[in-house]
Amino acid sequence: MDRALTVGAASGSFTAIGFRVLSELLRSTPPLPDCPGCPLCPELPEIPIIELPERLDLVSLVIGIAVGLSIGPLLDLLYLLRQTWRVWIRTRLGELARRNPEAPYRLA
């Protein structure tokens, strides 16, 4: 099975998370210095580089990433089970066709 879908979904999820964090950082207004009229203030307050928004639930974020990353292996497992079932059925039908060549379930 091609993993392009899994890689695309994971990269899309991480991009969406990054854009969400970036938009929250840009939405919050930086604190103003004590003297707003002074163009050159000697002591500017430090602005944190990365600040997670308060509304972001980290537990659900981690669960969402884990579910998103596990979808690919689960789809691979389902595909493998389907192929295994198909081979088993074809083998059983082949055995039945060899025993009774006039049967209506004979494989072509």
C-alpha positions as CSV (number, residue, x, y, z in Angstrom):
1,M,0.0,0.0,0.0
2,D,1.3,3.4,-0.9
3,R,2.2,5.6,2.1
4,A,1.6,8.9,0.3
5,L,-1.8,9.3,2.0
6,T,-0.3,8.7,5.4
7,V,2.5,11.2,4.8
8,G,0.1,13.7,3.4
9,A,-2.3,13.4,6.3
10,A,0.5,13.7,8.9
11,S,2.1,16.7,7.1
12,G,-1.3,18.4,6.8
13,S,-2.0,17.9,10.5
14,F,1.4,19.3,11.6
15,T,1.0,22.2,9.2
16,A,-2.5,22.9,10.6
17,I,-1.1,22.8,14.2
18,G,1.7,25.1,13.2
19,F,-0.6,27.6,11.6
20,R,-2.9,27.5,14.6
21,V,0.0,28.2,17.0
22,L,1.3,31.0,14.7
23,S,-2.1,32.6,14.4
24,E,-2.6,32.6,18.2
25,L,0.9,34.1,18.7
26,L,0.1,36.9,16.2
27,R,-3.4,37.5,17.6
28,S,-2.1,38.2,21.1
29,T,-0.9,41.8,21.5
30,P,2.5,42.3,23.0
31,P,2.6,44.1,26.3
32,L,3.3,47.9,25.9
33,P,6.2,49.5,27.8
34,D,5.5,51.7,30.7
35,C,6.1,54.9,28.8
36,P,4.1,54.6,25.5
37,G,5.0,58.1,24.4
38,C,8.8,57.5,24.4
39,P,10.1,56.3,21.0
40,L,13.3,54.7,22.5
41,C,12.6,53.0,25.7
42,P,15.7,51.6,27.5
43,E,13.9,48.7,29.1
44,L,11.6,46.8,26.7
45,P,9.7,43.9,28.2
46,E,10.6,40.5,27.0
47,I,8.1,38.9,24.6
48,P,8.1,35.1,24.8
49,I,8.9,33.4,21.4
50,I,6.6,30.4,21.8
51,E,3.5,30.8,23.9
52,L,0.8,28.1,23.6
53,P,-2.7,29.5,23.7
54,E,-4.8,28.8,26.8
55,R,-7.6,27.2,24.8
56,L,-5.3,24.5,23.3
57,D,-5.9,21.2,25.0
58,L,-2.6,19.3,24.9
59,V,-4.2,15.9,25.8
60,S,-6.6,16.0,22.9
61,L,-3.7,17.3,20.7
62,V,-1.5,14.3,21.6
63,I,-4.4,11.8,21.1
64,G,-5.2,13.4,17.7
65,I,-1.7,13.0,16.6
66,A,-1.5,9.4,17.8
67,V,-4.7,8.5,16.1
68,G,-3.6,10.3,12.9
69,L,-0.3,8.5,12.8
70,S,-1.8,5.1,13.6
71,I,-4.3,5.2,10.7
72,G,-1.7,4.3,8.1
73,P,-0.5,1.1,9.9
74,L,-4.1,0.1,10.6
75,L,-5.0,0.5,6.9
76,D,-2.0,-1.6,6.0
77,L,-3.1,-4.3,8.5
78,L,-6.6,-4.3,7.0
79,Y,-5.2,-4.6,3.5
80,L,-3.0,-7.5,4.6
81,L,-5.9,-9.3,6.2
82,R,-8.0,-8.8,3.1
83,Q,-5.2,-10.2,0.9
84,T,-4.7,-13.2,3.2
85,W,-8.4,-13.9,3.2
86,R,-8.5,-13.7,-0.6
87,V,-5.6,-16.2,-0.9
88,W,-7.2,-18.6,1.6
89,I,-10.5,-18.5,-0.3
90,R,-8.9,-19.1,-3.7
91,T,-6.9,-22.0,-2.2
92,R,-10.1,-23.6,-0.8
93,L,-12.0,-23.1,-4.0
94,G,-9.1,-24.5,-6.0
95,E,-9.1,-27.6,-3.8
96,L,-12.9,-28.0,-4.3
97,A,-12.6,-27.5,-8.0
98,R,-9.9,-30.3,-8.2
99,R,-12.1,-32.7,-6.3
100,N,-15.2,-32.1,-8.4
101,P,-14.4,-30.7,-11.9
102,E,-18.1,-30.4,-12.8
103,A,-19.0,-28.2,-9.9
104,P,-20.5,-24.7,-10.6
105,Y,-17.9,-23.0,-8.3
106,R,-15.1,-24.1,-10.6
107,L,-12.4,-21.4,-11.1
108,A,-11.8,-20.2,-14.6
